[in-house]
Amino acid sequence: MIKGISINVASSSQYPNGRGAIDPANNSFEYLPIPETKDCTGNIPTYSDLKWIEPQKLKKPGLKVHLDPEFETYTYGHVKRGFGDVNSLLSLEKGEYLFFHSTLSHIKDPSKWVTAIIGYFEVDDVIDCRKVSNDEIKENYRERFGNNAHLKREQPNVDFLVKGSEDSKLLKKAILLSDFDSPRKLKDYFKDTITTTGGKKIKDDHPWYRWTLKVTEPEEILKE
């Protein structure tokens, strides 16, 4: 059975520019990456450089971005978090799915927010870099992962690199996992499809939107 996991990515309320925006009229959204905080080589884009973001809405549009995942060559660099993510990533096989979920703010009222899937990779490869030095990461993986934010850092410091196939995509319309009136409650529709990495049902009072999640039926998400 084809399976998947979903990883929490993108900017949130704790960062200077807050969450990305979503228009509830049609679920179109802005993918707002986290800011880059490490020394990098080459040209690193700022928030103003990202064509899908309206810089005038941001408090600090001049900040550089850590664009990860990126949806041009479909790469993602993961730093382990300790919430079941390591075993989940290691279990992914070629052709299975890595989804990306984020918290997004109402485009007209930033105090309101939801959790939504913003994109996914059809997995081509998962590389365990935990025992690989930074120099080896740069030497061995720069060609395949050169567009990834971690490979643009002077020190990649990445635990996993994931390559998606050409069938991966950044969605044009987000798939809402919660509603504005109950942002911390997983929609009933997804309660059998999305669980904890251990397979338990998600409780409404838990911060599941920050977790790595197990997707038991990826087709239920892909058809949305």
N, C-alpha and C positions, 0 to 999 in steps of 0.2 A: 504493500500500500504506500503510495506516495505521501510523504509528510512534509511538514514545514515548521519553521519557528518564526517568531516575530521579535525584532529588536527595537528598543526605544532609541530614537535618534532625533537630531535637530535641536534647535534652540528652545529654551523654556523660560518660564518667568524669572528664573534666577540669573539670567544673562542680561547684559545691558540693553539689547534690542528686543527682549521679551520673546514671545511666541510668534510663529508665523500666523498669517491671517487666513480665515476661511469665510467665504460668502455662503451663508445657508440657503440662499435662493437657488443655487445650482451646485454647491459643494466644490466650486473651484477654490484653489488655495495657493498660498505662497510657501515654498519650501525654504525655510530660513535656517541655514546651518549654524552651528555654534561658532564663536570667534576663535581664531587661531591665537594660541598663547605661547608657542614655541618658536625658536629661531629656525628660519627656513632659508632655502636657496632658491634663486629664480624669482619669477613674478608670481606673487600670491594675490588673488583677487580680493577686493574689498566688497562689502555689501552693495555699494553703489554699482559695482561692475556686473552684478548678477542681473540678467535681463528680466527675470521673472519677479523681481522685487521692486516695489515703489519706494525709493530711498527717502522721499520726503516724509514717509510715515515712521521712520526709524530715528531713535535718539542719537545713535552713533553710526551713521552710514559709512564713515571712513574707516571703520575697523576692518582688519583682514579676516577672512573667513577660513575655517577648517572645513572644506567642502568634502564631506564624507558621510554617507556614501555619495559617489558621483555617478551620474547616469549618462555619460558620454562613452566611456569604455567599460562601464559597469564594474567598478571596484569598490570594495569596502574594507577598511582596516579597523579591527576590533581590539580594544584593550579590555582584558577580563574584568568582570565586575563582581563575581562571587555569588550570582543569583541563578545558578544552573546554566549559565551561558556557555561555559567551556564544553561540557558534555553534549549540550544541544548542538553546538557548532560542529563538533567532531562527528556527530551522528549523521550530519547531512551528507547525502550522496548526490552525485551528478544527476541533474534532472529534477531534483527536489527544490523546495522554495524557501528563500529567505525574504520575509516581509519586513517592512520598516513602518513602525507606527510613531506618531508624534502627538503632542498636545498642540491644539490650534485655537487661536482666539477669534471670537466673532468680529467680523470686519468693521462693524459699526459700534460695538461695545466690547472693548478688550477685557472687561471684567468677566465676561462669559467665555467659556471654553469647552472644548470636547477633545476626545482622543480619537484619532483616525489613522487608517493605513494610507500612506502617501505614495508607496511604490513597492516594488519587489524585484528580486533577482531570481531567475531560474538558474540554479547553481551549476556552474561549470567545474569549479574547483574550490576546495577549502584547504589553506596551507597553515599548518601549525608552526608558528615562529617563536614559540616560548623558549626554545633552546638554541636559537639562532642569534648570533651577534648582530648588532646594528650594521657593521661593515658588511657582513654576509648578506643581510637583507637587501642592502643597497646594491650589492654586486649581483646577487642571484635573481632579484625580482624587479629591478628597475624597468626592464623592458616591458614586462607584462603589466606592471602596476605603477608605471611612471606618472600617470595622471591622478593617482591617489594622494590625498593630503599628507599621509604619513611618509610617503616616499619623497615628498618635497621638503620634509623637515631635515635638519642636519643630523638629527638622531631619530630614526623612525619610531623606536619604542612601541612596537605593535606586537600583539600576541597572536593574532590571526589575520590572514589576508583572504578575502573571498572574491572570486571572479565570477561574474554572471555571464550568461549566454546572451546572444543577440535578441532573445525573446524576453529579456528583462525590460522593465520600464518604470519611469516616474509617471505616476498617474496624472491625468488632467483634472479628474474629480476625485476627491478623497472619499474613502469608504468609512463612514462613521461607525465607530465601535461604541460610542456613548452619545447621549443627547445633551443639549445645552442646559436643560432643566435638571439633569442628573449626570454631571460629567464624570463622576467617580463610579458610576454603575455601568457594567458591561451590558449591552443590549441583550435581551433574552434570546434573540435570534442566534447569537454567537456563543451562547453558554455551553453548548455541546461541541462546538467547533474549536473554540479557543480556551485553553486551560493553563494552569501552571505547568512548568517544565516537568513536574512530578505527576501530572495527569489529574490534579485535583481541580474541582470547579472553583472559579474565582468568586471570592466574597466581595460584596459591594463596598465594605468599609476598608478594604485593603488598597494600597497604592499600586495596583496592578499595571497601571499605565506607564510606570517606570521600569517594569520588569521585562525580562526575556520570557516569552510566552510560547507555548506549544500549540501548533496549528494542526489539528488532527485531520481536517478535511479542507485542504487548500482550494479545492474546486468550489467550495461554498463562498469563498472570498473572491476568487477569480471571475466568477460569474456575475458579481455585483456590478 
